[in-house]
Amino acid sequence: ITSEAGASIYSVSPEAVKELPDMDPNLRSAVSIGRRVQDPMAELVKIDPKHIGIGTYQVSVVLVSADMFPAPAGFLSAGALKAALDGVVQECVSFVGVDINICSETLMRHVAGLNVGRAKSIAEWREQNGPFNNREQLKLVKGMGPKTYQQCAGFIRINPQTLHSAKSSPHPVPEKPAAKKSKGKTCVNIPTSFNPLDQTCIHPESYHVAERFLSLVGGSADQIGSAGMRQCVESKVRTSSVEELAKTVDSTPETLKLIIDGLAQPPGFDIRQSFGKAVFKRGIVSMSDLRVGAVLTGQVDNATLFGAFVDIGVGRSGLIHKSKITLDKLPASERRRSLALGPGQRVEVRVLNVDPQRGRIGLDLIRVLQ
């Protein structure tokens, strides 16, 4: 079950035309929906939040001129709301991290420190020179100054698997010669070898601390993510507290905790691995397949003051009226929320009524799935 909201908007966007130039818009929509199953975040960042149809976005936007009068109390102007949403998207993308050798230019734009111009420069460098072997090579990209590198480096990953795949595939020779590097970059001594620490969430500024900690536990960077490394780290933390270890390696407990996580996490670790996966289903795929009393699993795709709309995989969302969302059906932690159910939550529901002519489905909430 994957929402198709915004797929048609994407299919005719400049981004879609650039990615899939010779494809019919209907097929671009299908590709977009398929990509959402593979990596929802990487695909949804290409669509303006107002076209995704989550929440009461449209009625929250007040199109007013700041020169004429301010927005009414309790409302956000269109610019302020867009800035807030962009901030949330940037936080999500940066928290997850991006594999710099396979991520799209659009996704790169949402990494903290990067923007449209820098993302474009990174994509061009990648096309002209092949995959990045390490984070340090980002310093060779046009517009990537020390401050920008410092801000974005910790959110960028060099995955050894995708790096190997990119190197083994034939690399096209660019039609145009690579642009000349700006002054100061031609003299920079940048290593070309892969650094195992570049695949982790550890920031390059803390590499020296990570190396001291590795020496302390008797491990090496090549063992990152292995069972042996995890055992060494866990054993050391059990015998000495994180605070004591932080003093030993001349760091702070917060930084050391991040380093411990980075060293113990398996290669290619994704924080979203523990999130709910896409629901695959058979049998009930259209409204004509629905029967009153049927119990189904779905996902909330919109929450309103009068109820919640749930995608049950039939091409039309069903409505759980607010009268059917009672406290005894909700987890204790969610009983004080103004909107009891929120977008993205998985729920078990019962079909109450089906109106094919009006395209309406009435649902009853059975329980919220954890």
VMD Tcl script that draws the C-alpha trace (Angstrom):
set ca {
  {0.00 0.00 0.00}
  {1.71 3.17 -1.20}
  {0.12 6.59 -1.51}
  {0.06 7.99 -5.03}
  {-0.53 11.57 -3.83}
  {1.59 14.02 -5.79}
  {2.79 11.46 -8.35}
  {0.94 13.20 -11.19}
  {2.41 16.56 -10.15}
  {5.89 15.05 -10.20}
  {5.32 13.41 -13.60}
  {5.13 16.77 -15.40}
  {7.74 18.59 -13.30}
  {11.11 19.70 -14.71}
  {12.76 17.19 -12.35}
  {10.81 14.27 -13.85}
  {11.50 15.43 -17.41}
  {15.21 15.57 -16.59}
  {15.24 12.13 -14.93}
  {12.94 10.34 -17.38}
  {13.06 12.42 -20.59}
  {11.60 9.92 -23.06}
  {8.79 8.59 -20.90}
  {5.06 9.28 -20.94}
  {3.85 11.23 -17.83}
  {1.61 8.31 -16.82}
  {4.62 6.01 -16.76}
  {6.64 8.59 -14.83}
  {3.90 8.52 -12.19}
  {4.15 4.73 -12.01}
  {7.94 4.93 -11.63}
  {7.55 7.50 -8.85}
  {5.10 5.27 -6.96}
  {7.41 2.28 -7.36}
  {10.37 4.27 -6.06}
  {8.36 5.21 -2.98}
  {8.26 1.55 -2.01}
  {12.05 1.34 -2.36}
  {12.98 4.60 -0.66}
  {10.07 6.89 0.31}
  {12.22 9.80 1.50}
  {14.37 9.98 -1.63}
  {11.27 10.19 -3.82}
  {8.97 12.38 -1.74}
  {11.54 15.19 -1.43}
  {10.97 15.83 -5.14}
  {7.38 16.91 -4.47}
  {6.24 20.13 -2.83}
  {4.63 19.23 0.55}
  {1.36 20.94 -0.41}
  {0.86 18.36 -3.20}
  {1.30 15.32 -0.93}
  {-2.11 15.89 0.66}
  {-1.15 15.30 4.29}
  {-3.04 17.24 6.94}
  {-4.96 20.45 6.43}
  {-2.06 22.16 4.66}
  {-4.13 24.12 2.15}
  {-6.39 25.77 4.73}
  {-3.39 26.62 6.91}
  {-1.84 28.79 4.21}
  {-2.91 32.39 4.22}
  {-1.83 34.17 1.06}
  {-1.38 37.70 2.32}
  {1.05 40.46 1.51}
  {3.31 41.39 4.40}
  {3.23 44.98 3.14}
  {-0.54 45.16 3.51}
  {-1.33 43.38 6.75}
  {0.01 40.47 8.82}
  {-1.52 37.02 8.83}
  {-4.29 36.48 11.41}
  {-3.27 35.14 14.81}
  {-2.82 31.37 14.76}
  {-2.08 31.22 11.03}
  {1.17 31.02 9.12}
  {1.92 32.93 5.96}
  {2.72 30.82 2.90}
  {6.41 31.76 3.13}
  {6.69 30.94 6.83}
  {4.92 27.61 6.41}
  {7.11 26.64 3.46}
  {10.25 27.55 5.44}
  {9.07 25.45 8.39}
  {8.31 22.46 6.16}
  {11.64 22.78 4.35}
  {13.37 22.78 7.74}
  {11.66 19.53 8.73}
  {12.59 17.91 5.40}
  {16.22 18.99 5.79}
  {16.31 17.61 9.34}
  {14.90 14.24 8.18}
  {17.30 13.92 5.24}
  {20.32 14.93 7.32}
  {19.33 12.57 10.15}
  {19.07 9.60 7.78}
  {22.12 10.61 5.72}
  {22.67 10.23 1.99}
  {24.89 7.93 -0.06}
  {26.65 10.59 -2.11}
  {27.43 8.22 -4.99}
  {23.84 7.22 -5.77}
  {21.56 9.91 -4.34}
  {19.72 12.27 -6.67}
  {20.60 15.92 -7.05}
  {17.20 16.80 -5.56}
  {17.91 14.80 -2.41}
  {21.32 16.44 -2.01}
  {19.70 19.88 -1.95}
  {18.06 18.99 1.36}
  {21.28 18.05 3.17}
  {22.26 20.64 5.76}
  {24.82 23.01 4.24}
  {23.96 22.22 0.63}
  {21.68 24.11 -1.75}
  {20.63 23.95 -5.40}
  {23.97 25.24 -6.71}
  {26.19 23.04 -4.54}
  {24.10 19.94 -5.22}
  {24.42 20.60 -8.94}
  {28.19 21.03 -8.61}
  {28.47 17.72 -6.73}
  {26.41 15.93 -9.40}
  {28.58 17.44 -12.17}
  {31.79 16.44 -10.38}
  {30.45 12.91 -10.01}
  {29.61 12.73 -13.72}
  {33.03 14.03 -14.77}
  {35.26 12.20 -12.28}
  {33.35 9.11 -11.25}
  {32.26 8.17 -7.71}
  {33.62 9.82 -4.58}
  {36.16 7.58 -2.84}
  {35.99 9.50 0.42}
  {34.44 12.54 2.06}
  {37.62 14.57 1.62}
  {37.09 14.68 -2.13}
  {34.05 16.87 -1.56}
  {36.53 19.68 -0.96}
  {37.40 19.54 -4.66}
  {33.85 20.44 -5.67}
  {33.16 23.97 -6.85}
  {31.57 26.07 -4.12}
  {32.48 23.62 -1.34}
  {34.27 25.85 1.16}
  {35.51 24.84 4.63}
  {32.30 25.95 6.38}
  {30.04 24.13 3.91}
  {32.14 20.98 4.18}
  {32.05 21.17 7.97}
  {28.27 21.47 7.94}
  {27.42 18.71 5.45}
  {30.23 16.12 5.79}
  {28.69 14.27 8.74}
  {25.46 13.66 6.82}
  {27.15 12.26 3.72}
  {28.05 8.58 3.48}
  {30.49 6.70 1.26}
  {28.99 3.21 1.05}
  {31.70 0.71 0.03}
  {29.17 -1.51 -1.78}
  {27.80 1.23 -4.02}
  {31.31 2.63 -4.46}
  {32.49 -0.75 -5.76}
  {29.44 -1.06 -8.03}
  {29.97 2.41 -9.46}
  {33.64 1.68 -10.17}
  {32.92 -1.67 -11.80}
  {30.31 -0.19 -14.17}
  {31.59 1.57 -17.31}
  {31.94 5.27 -16.67}
  {30.89 7.54 -19.55}
  {33.45 9.98 -20.86}
  {32.09 13.54 -20.44}
  {31.39 15.42 -23.66}
  {32.76 18.62 -22.17}
  {36.07 18.90 -20.35}
  {35.87 19.21 -16.60}
  {35.69 22.77 -15.36}
  {38.89 24.25 -14.03}
  {39.18 24.08 -10.29}
  {39.03 27.34 -8.44}
  {42.15 28.86 -6.95}
  {43.32 27.15 -3.82}
  {41.81 23.78 -4.68}
  {44.46 22.66 -7.13}
  {47.05 22.71 -4.36}
  {44.99 20.82 -1.81}
  {46.41 17.39 -1.09}
  {43.31 15.18 -1.08}
  {43.64 11.42 -0.50}
  {42.00 9.12 -3.05}
  {41.71 5.98 -0.93}
  {38.55 4.84 0.83}
  {38.28 5.64 4.55}
  {36.08 3.14 6.43}
  {34.98 5.90 8.81}
  {33.30 7.68 5.88}
  {30.48 5.12 5.86}
  {29.45 6.03 9.42}
  {27.64 8.90 11.12}
  {30.95 10.03 12.67}
  {31.94 13.54 11.58}
  {35.46 13.96 10.11}
  {36.25 16.40 12.93}
  {35.95 13.47 15.35}
  {38.03 10.97 13.36}
  {41.04 11.48 15.63}
  {38.86 10.65 18.66}
  {37.46 7.58 16.88}
  {40.99 6.39 16.09}
  {42.06 6.81 19.72}
  {39.00 4.88 20.85}
  {39.73 2.10 18.34}
  {43.24 1.79 19.73}
  {41.78 1.69 23.24}
  {39.45 -1.24 22.42}
  {42.05 -3.02 20.30}
  {40.23 -2.73 16.99}
  {40.76 -1.18 13.58}
  {38.63 0.88 11.18}
  {38.43 -2.09 8.78}
  {36.37 -3.97 11.40}
  {33.60 -1.33 11.58}
  {30.18 -2.95 11.89}
  {31.49 -6.48 12.41}
  {30.38 -8.73 15.26}
  {33.91 -8.65 16.63}
  {33.93 -4.86 16.73}
  {30.58 -4.75 18.51}
  {31.83 -7.21 21.12}
  {35.01 -5.18 21.72}
  {33.07 -1.93 22.08}
  {30.37 -3.41 24.33}
  {32.95 -5.11 26.53}
  {34.87 -1.86 26.99}
  {31.73 0.12 27.79}
  {30.70 -2.49 30.38}
  {34.04 -2.30 32.21}
  {34.31 1.51 32.04}
  {31.57 4.12 31.84}
  {31.19 6.31 28.76}
  {32.14 9.33 30.88}
  {35.43 7.72 31.94}
  {36.22 6.60 28.40}
  {35.48 10.10 27.08}
  {38.09 11.55 29.43}
  {40.60 8.91 28.33}
  {40.22 9.80 24.63}
  {39.96 13.54 25.38}
  {36.39 14.00 24.19}
  {32.86 14.58 25.48}
  {30.45 11.78 26.43}
  {27.99 12.94 23.72}
  {30.63 12.75 20.97}
  {31.86 9.37 22.19}
  {28.33 7.94 22.24}
  {27.96 8.96 18.59}
  {31.31 7.35 17.78}
  {30.33 4.14 19.58}
  {27.10 3.99 17.55}
  {28.99 4.60 14.31}
  {31.55 1.87 14.99}
  {29.01 -0.72 16.13}
  {26.40 -0.20 13.40}
  {26.61 -2.70 10.50}
  {27.77 -1.52 7.04}
  {24.97 0.25 5.16}
  {23.07 0.87 8.39}
  {19.85 2.85 7.92}
  {18.03 4.35 10.89}
  {14.76 3.58 9.07}
  {15.33 -0.20 9.17}
  {13.17 -0.40 12.30}
  {10.34 1.60 10.68}
  {7.22 -0.04 9.36}
  {7.67 -1.50 5.88}
  {5.30 -1.15 2.94}
  {2.30 -3.46 3.18}
  {1.94 -5.87 0.23}
  {-1.49 -7.39 -0.27}
  {-3.53 -9.59 -2.59}
  {-7.23 -10.11 -3.17}
  {-8.73 -6.78 -2.07}
  {-7.37 -4.24 -4.55}
  {-10.46 -2.26 -5.61}
  {-13.71 -0.98 -4.08}
  {-15.65 -3.80 -5.73}
  {-13.66 -6.30 -3.61}
  {-14.79 -4.70 -0.33}
  {-17.43 -6.34 1.84}
  {-19.11 -4.89 4.93}
  {-17.54 -6.40 8.03}
  {-14.19 -7.15 6.39}
  {-11.19 -6.51 8.67}
  {-8.25 -4.84 6.93}
  {-4.91 -3.23 7.68}
  {-4.27 0.27 6.38}
  {-2.25 3.42 6.84}
  {-3.52 6.84 7.85}
  {-2.81 9.29 5.03}
  {-4.71 12.33 6.33}
  {-6.05 13.50 9.67}
  {-8.83 16.07 10.03}
  {-11.00 17.45 12.81}
  {-13.88 15.18 11.75}
  {-11.89 11.96 11.44}
  {-9.01 10.18 9.74}
  {-8.66 8.96 6.16}
  {-7.03 5.56 5.78}
  {-5.43 4.06 2.69}
  {-6.51 0.41 2.56}
  {-5.09 -0.23 -0.91}
  {-8.19 0.05 -3.07}
  {-7.43 3.35 -4.80}
  {-9.73 5.33 -2.52}
  {-9.17 6.19 1.14}
  {-11.78 5.24 3.70}
  {-12.94 7.53 6.51}
  {-12.90 6.67 10.20}
  {-15.32 9.20 11.66}
  {-14.18 10.83 14.88}
  {-17.05 9.11 16.73}
  {-15.38 5.77 15.98}
  {-12.01 6.87 17.38}
  {-12.56 6.24 21.09}
  {-9.96 6.39 23.85}
  {-10.09 2.66 24.56}
  {-8.88 1.98 20.98}
  {-5.85 4.26 21.24}
  {-2.46 3.66 22.88}
  {-2.14 5.46 26.22}
  {0.55 7.78 24.82}
  {-1.81 9.16 22.16}
  {-4.97 9.80 24.15}
  {-4.22 13.47 24.76}
  {-3.44 14.46 21.18}
  {-5.75 16.99 19.52}
  {-5.91 14.68 16.49}
  {-5.98 11.14 17.82}
  {-4.53 9.60 14.66}
  {-1.73 11.00 12.53}
  {-0.45 10.46 8.98}
  {1.72 7.37 8.60}
  {0.19 5.36 11.46}
  {-0.82 1.79 10.68}
  {-4.26 0.75 11.86}
  {-6.57 -2.22 11.81}
  {-10.06 -1.30 10.62}
  {-13.45 -2.85 9.88}
  {-15.49 -1.89 6.82}
  {-18.82 -0.34 7.85}
  {-20.23 0.72 4.49}
  {-19.23 1.07 0.84}
  {-20.73 3.56 -1.64}
  {-19.14 2.88 -5.07}
  {-21.19 5.60 -6.84}
  {-19.94 8.37 -4.55}
  {-16.58 6.71 -3.98}
  {-16.98 6.63 -0.20}
  {-15.87 4.01 2.30}
  {-16.85 4.09 5.96}
  {-14.50 2.44 8.45}
  {-14.42 1.61 12.14}
  {-11.17 1.70 14.07}
  {-10.31 -1.62 15.73}
  {-6.83 -0.76 17.02}
  {-3.65 1.14 16.30}
  {-0.79 -1.14 15.22}
  {2.52 -0.49 16.97}
}
mol new
graphics top color blue
foreach p $ca { graphics top sphere $p radius 0.5 }
foreach p [lrange $ca 0 end-1] q [lrange $ca 1 end] { graphics top cylinder $p $q radius 0.2 }
display resetview
